[in-house]
């Protein structure tokens, strides 16, 4: 969340609610909607870290609003983030469960695999519905959905391999 907010602020100054709306518009329904409280907490942390600076702006008939903008350190952090490749997800809660079940016998491995398979299939179904309902003009959202579905398909293939190995 913190780097997404920094990048959005690279477009110019904004307040928290504008940033929330920008994230929602960009990502569509495919991405978990940000909580406004989380956004303001994150903005406070970014300000404390010197990556953004905030200024209170008076409004008539309303409380003051705080407008945030990037600092030079924030611009550098944004540039660094885009330069750094995203690490693949290696730590996986399900795999830890499966490994521990295999090692200790504390749970049935095949039952764990079947539960995870059902979860993945349900998530695929939900994403398919979401893809069908999402506005076709939101190409970024469609790509996010497609990527999630490809990851789920890979998980399903891997679960099949796990079951073959462990039976």
Secondary structure, DSSP 8 states (H G I E B T S, - for coil): -HHHHHHHHTT--B-HHHHHHHHHHHHGGGS----HHHHHHHHHHHHHTTSEEEEEEEETTEEEEEEEEE-HHHHHHHHHHHHS--------HHHHHHHHHHHH-SS-HHHHHHHHHHHHHHHHHHHHHHHHHS-TT-HHHHHHHHHHHHHHHHHHHHHHHHHHHH-
